[in-house]
Amino acid sequence: MRYMLLICGDESLVLTDEQNAEMQRDTVAWVEEMDGRGVRLHGSRLRPVGEATTVRVRDGRLTVSDGPFAETKEQMGGYDLIEAKDLDEAIEVASKHPVAAFGAIEIRPLWEQ
């Protein structure tokens, strides 16, 4: 089954240079492990929430606004598409992501066609 991991964190969190380097090393290691296991299909970081654009159409009228669709403390900073045998494996994969230690990883199953 395919799952989308939504990588969420607080963009206002400021890491030291050492913490940032450690996070980058840990993320590269996580990607290499999941790619090696054949679990991770694709993933990417996202640009900051300040560069988001939200589109809505209501009663045939287009509204475009700057920023995310919702005001929240945590923002989606990236995603990973994985293939796991079940939710338990998806949880195990997500729990190893470095952001899980200070942010949140939302696991969403994809509608399979």
Backbone as XML, in Angstrom:
<?xml version="1.0"?>
<chain id="A" units="angstrom">
  <residue number="1" name="MET">
    <atom name="N" x="0.842" y="-1.170" z="0.000"/>
    <atom name="CA" x="0.000" y="0.000" z="0.000"/>
    <atom name="C" x="0.891" y="1.239" z="0.000"/>
  </residue>
  <residue number="2" name="ARG">
    <atom name="N" x="0.447" y="2.256" z="-0.718"/>
    <atom name="CA" x="1.221" y="3.496" z="-0.765"/>
    <atom name="C" x="0.682" y="4.485" z="0.273"/>
  </residue>
  <residue number="3" name="TYR">
    <atom name="N" x="1.621" y="5.185" z="0.900"/>
    <atom name="CA" x="1.299" y="6.180" z="1.914"/>
    <atom name="C" x="2.071" y="7.461" z="1.615"/>
  </residue>
  <residue number="4" name="MET">
    <atom name="N" x="1.444" y="8.589" z="1.903"/>
    <atom name="CA" x="2.126" y="9.870" z="1.838"/>
    <atom name="C" x="2.503" y="10.249" z="3.262"/>
  </residue>
  <residue number="5" name="LEU">
    <atom name="N" x="3.779" y="10.527" z="3.475"/>
    <atom name="CA" x="4.240" y="11.039" z="4.755"/>
    <atom name="C" x="4.344" y="12.545" z="4.615"/>
  </residue>
  <residue number="6" name="LEU">
    <atom name="N" x="3.563" y="13.277" z="5.385"/>
    <atom name="CA" x="3.616" y="14.732" z="5.386"/>
    <atom name="C" x="4.541" y="15.140" z="6.531"/>
  </residue>
  <residue number="7" name="ILE">
    <atom name="N" x="5.667" y="15.741" z="6.182"/>
    <atom name="CA" x="6.692" y="16.096" z="7.153"/>
    <atom name="C" x="6.379" y="17.500" z="7.673"/>
  </residue>
  <residue number="8" name="CYS">
    <atom name="N" x="6.016" y="17.608" z="8.943"/>
    <atom name="CA" x="5.536" y="18.877" z="9.498"/>
    <atom name="C" x="6.420" y="19.348" z="10.645"/>
  </residue>
  <residue number="9" name="GLY">
    <atom name="N" x="6.639" y="20.632" z="10.674"/>
    <atom name="CA" x="7.415" y="21.227" z="11.752"/>
    <atom name="C" x="7.110" y="22.706" z="11.870"/>
  </residue>
  <residue number="10" name="ASP">
    <atom name="N" x="7.628" y="23.307" z="12.901"/>
    <atom name="CA" x="7.440" y="24.726" z="13.157"/>
    <atom name="C" x="8.558" y="25.480" z="12.449"/>
  </residue>
  <residue number="11" name="GLU">
    <atom name="N" x="8.202" y="26.253" z="11.403"/>
    <atom name="CA" x="9.221" y="26.976" z="10.634"/>
    <atom name="C" x="9.936" y="28.042" z="11.455"/>
  </residue>
  <residue number="12" name="SER">
    <atom name="N" x="9.344" y="28.445" z="12.580"/>
    <atom name="CA" x="10.003" y="29.458" z="13.405"/>
    <atom name="C" x="11.088" y="28.858" z="14.301"/>
  </residue>
  <residue number="13" name="LEU">
    <atom name="N" x="11.165" y="27.534" z="14.351"/>
    <atom name="CA" x="12.197" y="26.870" z="15.140"/>
    <atom name="C" x="13.561" y="27.157" z="14.521"/>
  </residue>
  <residue number="14" name="VAL">
    <atom name="N" x="14.471" y="27.686" z="15.322"/>
    <atom name="CA" x="15.808" y="28.028" z="14.838"/>
    <atom name="C" x="16.796" y="26.999" z="15.391"/>
  </residue>
  <residue number="15" name="LEU">
    <atom name="N" x="17.480" y="26.320" z="14.470"/>
    <atom name="CA" x="18.494" y="25.347" z="14.854"/>
    <atom name="C" x="19.866" y="25.999" z="14.836"/>
  </residue>
  <residue number="16" name="THR">
    <atom name="N" x="20.731" y="25.542" z="15.716"/>
    <atom name="CA" x="22.115" y="25.993" z="15.661"/>
    <atom name="C" x="22.759" y="25.401" z="14.418"/>
  </residue>
  <residue number="17" name="ASP">
    <atom name="N" x="23.908" y="25.907" z="14.040"/>
    <atom name="CA" x="24.618" y="25.344" z="12.883"/>
    <atom name="C" x="24.885" y="23.860" z="13.091"/>
  </residue>
  <residue number="18" name="GLU">
    <atom name="N" x="25.255" y="23.500" z="14.300"/>
    <atom name="CA" x="25.539" y="22.096" z="14.615"/>
    <atom name="C" x="24.268" y="21.245" z="14.507"/>
  </residue>
  <residue number="19" name="GLN">
    <atom name="N" x="23.163" y="21.742" z="15.045"/>
    <atom name="CA" x="21.893" y="21.013" z="14.957"/>
    <atom name="C" x="21.435" y="20.884" z="13.510"/>
  </residue>
  <residue number="20" name="ASN">
    <atom name="N" x="21.607" y="21.943" z="12.734"/>
    <atom name="CA" x="21.225" y="21.905" z="11.328"/>
    <atom name="C" x="22.057" y="20.879" z="10.562"/>
  </residue>
  <residue number="21" name="ALA">
    <atom name="N" x="23.358" y="20.845" z="10.810"/>
    <atom name="CA" x="24.235" y="19.871" z="10.155"/>
    <atom name="C" x="23.837" y="18.447" z="10.551"/>
  </residue>
  <residue number="22" name="GLU">
    <atom name="N" x="23.519" y="18.263" z="11.834"/>
    <atom name="CA" x="23.102" y="16.941" z="12.303"/>
    <atom name="C" x="21.785" y="16.529" z="11.642"/>
  </residue>
  <residue number="23" name="MET">
    <atom name="N" x="20.848" y="17.464" z="11.539"/>
    <atom name="CA" x="19.557" y="17.174" z="10.901"/>
    <atom name="C" x="19.760" y="16.789" z="9.437"/>
  </residue>
  <residue number="24" name="GLN">
    <atom name="N" x="20.624" y="17.500" z="8.743"/>
    <atom name="CA" x="20.886" y="17.169" z="7.342"/>
    <atom name="C" x="21.528" y="15.789" z="7.215"/>
  </residue>
  <residue number="25" name="ARG">
    <atom name="N" x="22.509" y="15.487" z="8.077"/>
    <atom name="CA" x="23.145" y="14.163" z="8.046"/>
    <atom name="C" x="22.115" y="13.070" z="8.331"/>
  </residue>
  <residue number="26" name="ASP">
    <atom name="N" x="21.293" y="13.286" z="9.363"/>
    <atom name="CA" x="20.295" y="12.281" z="9.736"/>
    <atom name="C" x="19.255" y="12.085" z="8.639"/>
  </residue>
  <residue number="27" name="THR">
    <atom name="N" x="18.874" y="13.166" z="7.972"/>
    <atom name="CA" x="17.894" y="13.059" z="6.896"/>
    <atom name="C" x="18.472" y="12.302" z="5.708"/>
  </residue>
  <residue number="28" name="VAL">
    <atom name="N" x="19.706" y="12.608" z="5.348"/>
    <atom name="CA" x="20.371" y="11.877" z="4.258"/>
    <atom name="C" x="20.456" y="10.395" z="4.611"/>
  </residue>
  <residue number="29" name="ALA">
    <atom name="N" x="20.796" y="10.078" z="5.850"/>
    <atom name="CA" x="20.885" y="8.677" z="6.282"/>
    <atom name="C" x="19.518" y="7.999" z="6.200"/>
  </residue>
  <residue number="30" name="TRP">
    <atom name="N" x="18.454" y="8.720" z="6.616"/>
    <atom name="CA" x="17.104" y="8.159" z="6.549"/>
    <atom name="C" x="16.716" y="7.885" z="5.096"/>
  </residue>
  <residue number="31" name="VAL">
    <atom name="N" x="16.960" y="8.848" z="4.219"/>
    <atom name="CA" x="16.633" y="8.674" z="2.800"/>
    <atom name="C" x="17.394" y="7.480" z="2.225"/>
  </residue>
  <residue number="32" name="GLU">
    <atom name="N" x="18.687" y="7.384" z="2.525"/>
    <atom name="CA" x="19.488" y="6.270" z="2.016"/>
    <atom name="C" x="18.961" y="4.929" z="2.524"/>
  </residue>
  <residue number="33" name="GLU">
    <atom name="N" x="18.593" y="4.866" z="3.812"/>
    <atom name="CA" x="18.057" y="3.613" z="4.364"/>
    <atom name="C" x="16.743" y="3.235" z="3.693"/>
  </residue>
  <residue number="34" name="MET">
    <atom name="N" x="15.826" y="4.203" z="3.575"/>
    <atom name="CA" x="14.517" y="3.891" z="2.998"/>
    <atom name="C" x="14.605" y="3.609" z="1.500"/>
  </residue>
  <residue number="35" name="ASP">
    <atom name="N" x="15.485" y="4.315" z="0.790"/>
    <atom name="CA" x="15.723" y="4.001" z="-0.619"/>
    <atom name="C" x="16.317" y="2.601" z="-0.747"/>
  </residue>
  <residue number="36" name="GLY">
    <atom name="N" x="17.260" y="2.275" z="0.126"/>
    <atom name="CA" x="17.884" y="0.954" z="0.111"/>
    <atom name="C" x="16.899" y="-0.171" z="0.379"/>
  </residue>
  <residue number="37" name="ARG">
    <atom name="N" x="15.931" y="0.086" z="1.236"/>
    <atom name="CA" x="14.890" y="-0.904" z="1.534"/>
    <atom name="C" x="13.849" y="-0.977" z="0.429"/>
  </residue>
  <residue number="38" name="GLY">
    <atom name="N" x="13.863" y="-0.005" z="-0.488"/>
    <atom name="CA" x="12.868" y="0.037" z="-1.559"/>
    <atom name="C" x="11.513" y="0.539" z="-1.086"/>
  </residue>
  <residue number="39" name="VAL">
    <atom name="N" x="11.473" y="1.185" z="0.080"/>
    <atom name="CA" x="10.227" y="1.672" z="0.656"/>
    <atom name="C" x="9.887" y="3.063" z="0.132"/>
  </residue>
  <residue number="40" name="ARG">
    <atom name="N" x="10.885" y="3.925" z="0.016"/>
    <atom name="CA" x="10.661" y="5.316" z="-0.375"/>
    <atom name="C" x="10.606" y="5.411" z="-1.894"/>
  </residue>
  <residue number="41" name="LEU">
    <atom name="N" x="9.488" y="5.920" z="-2.405"/>
    <atom name="CA" x="9.294" y="6.047" z="-3.851"/>
    <atom name="C" x="9.703" y="7.425" z="-4.356"/>
  </residue>
  <residue number="42" name="HIS">
    <atom name="N" x="9.467" y="8.454" z="-3.527"/>
    <atom name="CA" x="9.775" y="9.818" z="-3.932"/>
    <atom name="C" x="9.639" y="10.708" z="-2.717"/>
  </residue>
  <residue number="43" name="GLY">
    <atom name="N" x="10.288" y="11.850" z="-2.756"/>
    <atom name="CA" x="10.143" y="12.814" z="-1.676"/>
    <atom name="C" x="10.868" y="14.098" z="-2.009"/>
  </residue>
  <residue number="44" name="SER">
    <atom name="N" x="10.514" y="15.158" z="-1.286"/>
    <atom name="CA" x="11.152" y="16.436" z="-1.511"/>
    <atom name="C" x="10.852" y="17.381" z="-0.362"/>
  </residue>
  <residue number="45" name="ARG">
    <atom name="N" x="11.733" y="18.360" z="-0.181"/>
    <atom name="CA" x="11.458" y="19.465" z="0.722"/>
    <atom name="C" x="10.532" y="20.428" z="-0.004"/>
  </residue>
  <residue number="46" name="LEU">
    <atom name="N" x="9.848" y="21.239" z="0.755"/>
    <atom name="CA" x="9.003" y="22.282" z="0.187"/>
    <atom name="C" x="9.591" y="23.638" z="0.533"/>
  </residue>
  <residue number="47" name="ARG">
    <atom name="N" x="9.324" y="24.621" z="-0.304"/>
    <atom name="CA" x="9.746" y="25.986" z="-0.028"/>
    <atom name="C" x="8.992" y="26.476" z="1.208"/>
  </residue>
  <residue number="48" name="PRO">
    <atom name="N" x="9.449" y="27.540" z="1.867"/>
    <atom name="CA" x="8.797" y="28.022" z="3.084"/>
    <atom name="C" x="7.334" y="28.394" z="2.871"/>
  </residue>
  <residue number="49" name="VAL">
    <atom name="N" x="6.573" y="28.318" z="3.955"/>
    <atom name="CA" x="5.135" y="28.577" z="3.910"/>
    <atom name="C" x="4.836" y="29.986" z="3.407"/>
  </residue>
  <residue number="50" name="GLY">
    <atom name="N" x="5.750" y="30.920" z="3.589"/>
    <atom name="CA" x="5.569" y="32.275" z="3.089"/>
    <atom name="C" x="5.491" y="32.357" z="1.576"/>
  </residue>
  <residue number="51" name="GLU">
    <atom name="N" x="5.914" y="31.308" z="0.890"/>
    <atom name="CA" x="5.856" y="31.270" z="-0.566"/>
    <atom name="C" x="4.654" y="30.472" z="-1.088"/>
  </residue>
  <residue number="52" name="ALA">
    <atom name="N" x="3.786" y="30.041" z="-0.172"/>
    <atom name="CA" x="2.609" y="29.259" z="-0.564"/>
    <atom name="C" x="1.537" y="30.157" z="-1.176"/>
  </residue>
  <residue number="53" name="THR">
    <atom name="N" x="0.750" y="29.579" z="-2.035"/>
    <atom name="CA" x="-0.421" y="30.230" z="-2.618"/>
    <atom name="C" x="-1.591" y="29.264" z="-2.468"/>
  </residue>
  <residue number="54" name="THR">
    <atom name="N" x="-2.726" y="29.785" z="-2.027"/>
    <atom name="CA" x="-3.917" y="28.959" z="-1.863"/>
    <atom name="C" x="-4.967" y="29.390" z="-2.878"/>
  </residue>
  <residue number="55" name="VAL">
    <atom name="N" x="-5.568" y="28.414" z="-3.545"/>
    <atom name="CA" x="-6.583" y="28.651" z="-4.564"/>
    <atom name="C" x="-7.910" y="28.049" z="-4.093"/>
  </residue>
  <residue number="56" name="ARG">
    <atom name="N" x="-8.961" y="28.834" z="-4.191"/>
    <atom name="CA" x="-10.306" y="28.365" z="-3.878"/>
    <atom name="C" x="-11.255" y="28.829" z="-4.987"/>
  </residue>
  <residue number="57" name="VAL">
    <atom name="N" x="-12.245" y="27.992" z="-5.302"/>
    <atom name="CA" x="-13.312" y="28.383" z="-6.213"/>
    <atom name="C" x="-14.625" y="28.149" z="-5.474"/>
  </residue>
  <residue number="58" name="ARG">
    <atom name="N" x="-15.382" y="29.224" z="-5.277"/>
    <atom name="CA" x="-16.670" y="29.153" z="-4.594"/>
    <atom name="C" x="-17.704" y="29.842" z="-5.478"/>
  </residue>
  <residue number="59" name="ASP">
    <atom name="N" x="-18.763" y="29.118" z="-5.751"/>
    <atom name="CA" x="-19.831" y="29.661" z="-6.602"/>
    <atom name="C" x="-19.266" y="30.215" z="-7.911"/>
  </residue>
  <residue number="60" name="GLY">
    <atom name="N" x="-18.287" y="29.508" z="-8.460"/>
    <atom name="CA" x="-17.700" y="29.901" z="-9.735"/>
    <atom name="C" x="-16.720" y="31.050" z="-9.661"/>
  </residue>
  <residue number="61" name="ARG">
    <atom name="N" x="-16.434" y="31.552" z="-8.461"/>
    <atom name="CA" x="-15.514" y="32.689" z="-8.305"/>
    <atom name="C" x="-14.171" y="32.194" z="-7.767"/>
  </residue>
  <residue number="62" name="LEU">
    <atom name="N" x="-13.128" y="32.605" z="-8.438"/>
    <atom name="CA" x="-11.765" y="32.246" z="-8.059"/>
    <atom name="C" x="-11.238" y="33.213" z="-7.010"/>
  </residue>
  <residue number="63" name="THR">
    <atom name="N" x="-10.679" y="32.643" z="-5.949"/>
    <atom name="CA" x="-9.988" y="33.433" z="-4.931"/>
    <atom name="C" x="-8.582" y="32.862" z="-4.794"/>
  </residue>
  <residue number="64" name="VAL">
    <atom name="N" x="-7.598" y="33.728" z="-4.909"/>
    <atom name="CA" x="-6.202" y="33.337" z="-4.744"/>
    <atom name="C" x="-5.643" y="34.147" z="-3.581"/>
  </residue>
  <residue number="65" name="SER">
    <atom name="N" x="-5.025" y="33.455" z="-2.622"/>
    <atom name="CA" x="-4.463" y="34.165" z="-1.477"/>
    <atom name="C" x="-3.041" y="33.682" z="-1.210"/>
  </residue>
  <residue number="66" name="ASP">
    <atom name="N" x="-2.256" y="34.573" z="-0.650"/>
    <atom name="CA" x="-0.897" y="34.213" z="-0.263"/>
    <atom name="C" x="-0.953" y="33.410" z="1.024"/>
  </residue>
  <residue number="67" name="GLY">
    <atom name="N" x="-0.038" y="32.478" z="1.139"/>
    <atom name="CA" x="0.077" y="31.729" z="2.379"/>
    <atom name="C" x="-0.615" y="30.383" z="2.331"/>
  </residue>
  <residue number="68" name="PRO">
    <atom name="N" x="-0.503" y="29.646" z="3.422"/>
    <atom name="CA" x="-1.066" y="28.296" z="3.490"/>
    <atom name="C" x="-2.582" y="28.326" z="3.624"/>
  </residue>
  <residue number="69" name="PHE">
    <atom name="N" x="-3.180" y="27.160" z="3.465"/>
    <atom name="CA" x="-4.636" y="27.059" z="3.517"/>
    <atom name="C" x="-5.179" y="27.192" z="4.927"/>
  </residue>
  <residue number="70" name="ALA">
    <atom name="N" x="-4.333" y="27.004" z="5.943"/>
    <atom name="CA" x="-4.793" y="27.079" z="7.334"/>
    <atom name="C" x="-3.704" y="27.705" z="8.195"/>
  </residue>
  <residue number="71" name="GLU">
    <atom name="N" x="-4.123" y="28.387" z="9.237"/>
    <atom name="CA" x="-3.184" y="28.938" z="10.206"/>
    <atom name="C" x="-2.903" y="27.860" z="11.243"/>
  </residue>
  <residue number="72" name="THR">
    <atom name="N" x="-1.681" y="27.379" z="11.274"/>
    <atom name="CA" x="-1.299" y="26.353" z="12.238"/>
    <atom name="C" x="0.093" y="26.652" z="12.756"/>
  </residue>
  <residue number="73" name="LYS">
    <atom name="N" x="0.420" y="26.051" z="13.890"/>
    <atom name="CA" x="1.755" y="26.219" z="14.443"/>
    <atom name="C" x="2.774" y="25.443" z="13.611"/>
  </residue>
  <residue number="74" name="GLU">
    <atom name="N" x="2.379" y="24.255" z="13.161"/>
    <atom name="CA" x="3.275" y="23.435" z="12.352"/>
    <atom name="C" x="2.867" y="23.532" z="10.888"/>
  </residue>
  <residue number="75" name="GLN">
    <atom name="N" x="3.865" y="23.613" z="10.029"/>
    <atom name="CA" x="3.619" y="23.679" z="8.598"/>
    <atom name="C" x="4.236" y="22.458" z="7.928"/>
  </residue>
  <residue number="76" name="MET">
    <atom name="N" x="3.679" y="22.101" z="6.781"/>
    <atom name="CA" x="4.239" y="21.001" z="6.018"/>
    <atom name="C" x="5.518" y="21.493" z="5.345"/>
  </residue>
  <residue number="77" name="GLY">
    <atom name="N" x="6.620" y="20.852" z="5.647"/>
    <atom name="CA" x="7.903" y="21.259" z="5.109"/>
    <atom name="C" x="8.448" y="20.317" z="4.052"/>
  </residue>
  <residue number="78" name="GLY">
    <atom name="N" x="7.745" y="19.201" z="3.857"/>
    <atom name="CA" x="8.195" y="18.232" z="2.868"/>
    <atom name="C" x="7.255" y="17.046" z="2.843"/>
  </residue>
  <residue number="79" name="TYR">
    <atom name="N" x="7.575" y="16.102" z="1.980"/>
    <atom name="CA" x="6.752" y="14.902" z="1.872"/>
    <atom name="C" x="7.622" y="13.753" z="1.389"/>
  </residue>
  <residue number="80" name="ASP">
    <atom name="N" x="7.157" y="12.566" z="1.674"/>
    <atom name="CA" x="7.762" y="11.355" z="1.129"/>
    <atom name="C" x="6.636" y="10.403" z="0.773"/>
  </residue>
  <residue number="81" name="LEU">
    <atom name="N" x="6.695" y="9.854" z="-0.411"/>
    <atom name="CA" x="5.760" y="8.835" z="-0.850"/>
    <atom name="C" x="6.444" y="7.499" z="-0.615"/>
  </residue>
  <residue number="82" name="ILE">
    <atom name="N" x="5.782" y="6.636" z="0.145"/>
    <atom name="CA" x="6.385" y="5.336" z="0.452"/>
    <atom name="C" x="5.442" y="4.210" z="0.047"/>
  </residue>
  <residue number="83" name="GLU">
    <atom name="N" x="5.995" y="3.027" z="-0.085"/>
    <atom name="CA" x="5.226" y="1.808" z="-0.312"/>
    <atom name="C" x="5.541" y="0.902" z="0.869"/>
  </residue>
  <residue number="84" name="ALA">
    <atom name="N" x="4.521" y="0.593" z="1.655"/>
    <atom name="CA" x="4.699" y="-0.242" z="2.841"/>
    <atom name="C" x="3.685" y="-1.380" z="2.808"/>
  </residue>
  <residue number="85" name="LYS">
    <atom name="N" x="4.032" y="-2.472" z="3.455"/>
    <atom name="CA" x="3.112" y="-3.620" z="3.433"/>
    <atom name="C" x="1.833" y="-3.342" z="4.204"/>
  </residue>
  <residue number="86" name="ASP">
    <atom name="N" x="1.927" y="-2.465" z="5.238"/>
    <atom name="CA" x="0.751" y="-2.120" z="6.029"/>
    <atom name="C" x="1.048" y="-0.864" z="6.851"/>
  </residue>
  <residue number="87" name="LEU">
    <atom name="N" x="0.056" y="-0.416" z="7.611"/>
    <atom name="CA" x="0.210" y="0.788" z="8.414"/>
    <atom name="C" x="1.317" y="0.640" z="9.445"/>
  </residue>
  <residue number="88" name="ASP">
    <atom name="N" x="1.486" y="-0.549" z="9.993"/>
    <atom name="CA" x="2.548" y="-0.756" z="10.986"/>
    <atom name="C" x="3.922" y="-0.462" z="10.399"/>
  </residue>
  <residue number="89" name="GLU">
    <atom name="N" x="4.172" y="-0.909" z="9.175"/>
    <atom name="CA" x="5.453" y="-0.615" z="8.543"/>
    <atom name="C" x="5.568" y="0.874" z="8.235"/>
  </residue>
  <residue number="90" name="ALA">
    <atom name="N" x="4.476" y="1.495" z="7.798"/>
    <atom name="CA" x="4.498" y="2.940" z="7.529"/>
    <atom name="C" x="4.821" y="3.717" z="8.805"/>
  </residue>
  <residue number="91" name="ILE">
    <atom name="N" x="4.275" y="3.304" z="9.929"/>
    <atom name="CA" x="4.571" y="3.941" z="11.213"/>
    <atom name="C" x="6.040" y="3.758" z="11.566"/>
  </residue>
  <residue number="92" name="GLU">
    <atom name="N" x="6.565" y="2.583" z="11.349"/>
    <atom name="CA" x="7.984" y="2.314" z="11.637"/>
    <atom name="C" x="8.877" y="3.205" z="10.780"/>
  </residue>
  <residue number="93" name="VAL">
    <atom name="N" x="8.553" y="3.340" z="9.507"/>
    <atom name="CA" x="9.324" y="4.189" z="8.598"/>
    <atom name="C" x="9.249" y="5.650" z="9.058"/>
  </residue>
  <residue number="94" name="ALA">
    <atom name="N" x="8.049" y="6.125" z="9.344"/>
    <atom name="CA" x="7.864" y="7.513" z="9.773"/>
    <atom name="C" x="8.565" y="7.791" z="11.097"/>
  </residue>
  <residue number="95" name="SER">
    <atom name="N" x="8.554" y="6.829" z="12.000"/>
    <atom name="CA" x="9.164" y="7.041" z="13.319"/>
    <atom name="C" x="10.668" y="7.220" z="13.239"/>
  </residue>
  <residue number="96" name="LYS">
    <atom name="N" x="11.271" y="6.745" z="12.166"/>
    <atom name="CA" x="12.719" y="6.883" z="11.985"/>
    <atom name="C" x="13.114" y="8.209" z="11.330"/>
  </residue>
  <residue number="97" name="HIS">
    <atom name="N" x="12.129" y="8.956" z="10.817"/>
    <atom name="CA" x="12.444" y="10.232" z="10.172"/>
    <atom name="C" x="12.928" y="11.221" z="11.229"/>
  </residue>
  <residue number="98" name="PRO">
    <atom name="N" x="14.024" y="11.932" z="10.976"/>
    <atom name="CA" x="14.567" y="12.852" z="11.988"/>
    <atom name="C" x="13.592" y="13.921" z="12.468"/>
  </residue>
  <residue number="99" name="VAL">
    <atom name="N" x="12.683" y="14.381" z="11.626"/>
    <atom name="CA" x="11.745" y="15.422" z="12.026"/>
    <atom name="C" x="10.762" y="14.911" z="13.082"/>
  </residue>
  <residue number="100" name="ALA">
    <atom name="N" x="10.547" y="13.607" z="13.148"/>
    <atom name="CA" x="9.631" y="13.048" z="14.147"/>
    <atom name="C" x="10.079" y="13.388" z="15.568"/>
  </residue>
  <residue number="101" name="ALA">
    <atom name="N" x="11.363" y="13.691" z="15.762"/>
    <atom name="CA" x="11.895" y="13.993" z="17.097"/>
    <atom name="C" x="11.479" y="15.371" z="17.603"/>
  </residue>
  <residue number="102" name="PHE">
    <atom name="N" x="11.096" y="16.289" z="16.708"/>
    <atom name="CA" x="10.704" y="17.631" z="17.154"/>
    <atom name="C" x="9.471" y="18.167" z="16.429"/>
  </residue>
  <residue number="103" name="GLY">
    <atom name="N" x="9.045" y="17.496" z="15.372"/>
    <atom name="CA" x="7.864" y="17.911" z="14.615"/>
    <atom name="C" x="6.856" y="16.780" z="14.607"/>
  </residue>
  <residue number="104" name="ALA">
    <atom name="N" x="6.235" y="16.569" z="13.467"/>
    <atom name="CA" x="5.246" y="15.506" z="13.323"/>
    <atom name="C" x="5.307" y="14.953" z="11.909"/>
  </residue>
  <residue number="105" name="ILE">
    <atom name="N" x="5.023" y="13.681" z="11.783"/>
    <atom name="CA" x="4.913" y="13.028" z="10.482"/>
    <atom name="C" x="3.482" y="12.516" z="10.375"/>
  </residue>
  <residue number="106" name="GLU">
    <atom name="N" x="2.716" y="13.101" z="9.466"/>
    <atom name="CA" x="1.346" y="12.626" z="9.240"/>
    <atom name="C" x="1.395" y="11.564" z="8.156"/>
  </residue>
  <residue number="107" name="ILE">
    <atom name="N" x="0.772" y="10.437" z="8.413"/>
    <atom name="CA" x="0.735" y="9.318" z="7.465"/>
    <atom name="C" x="-0.654" y="9.271" z="6.851"/>
  </residue>
  <residue number="108" name="ARG">
    <atom name="N" x="-0.708" y="9.364" z="5.522"/>
    <atom name="CA" x="-1.990" y="9.330" z="4.831"/>
    <atom name="C" x="-1.949" y="8.259" z="3.750"/>
  </residue>
  <residue number="109" name="PRO">
    <atom name="N" x="-2.852" y="7.272" z="3.814"/>
    <atom name="CA" x="-2.907" y="6.281" z="2.740"/>
    <atom name="C" x="-3.448" y="6.916" z="1.459"/>
  </residue>
  <residue number="110" name="LEU">
    <atom name="N" x="-2.932" y="6.470" z="0.331"/>
    <atom name="CA" x="-3.410" y="6.953" z="-0.954"/>
    <atom name="C" x="-4.592" y="6.103" z="-1.394"/>
  </residue>
  <residue number="111" name="TRP">
    <atom name="N" x="-5.520" y="6.711" z="-2.127"/>
    <atom name="CA" x="-6.580" y="5.946" z="-2.764"/>
    <atom name="C" x="-5.910" y="5.142" z="-3.874"/>
  </residue>
  <residue number="112" name="GLU">
    <atom name="N" x="-6.031" y="3.860" z="-3.824"/>
    <atom name="CA" x="-5.453" y="3.019" z="-4.879"/>
    <atom name="C" x="-6.498" y="2.822" z="-5.970"/>
  </residue>
  <residue number="113" name="GLN">
    <atom name="N" x="-6.050" y="2.881" z="-7.206"/>
    <atom name="CA" x="-6.981" y="2.756" z="-8.334"/>
    <atom name="C" x="-6.986" y="1.356" z="-8.853"/>
  </residue>
</chain>
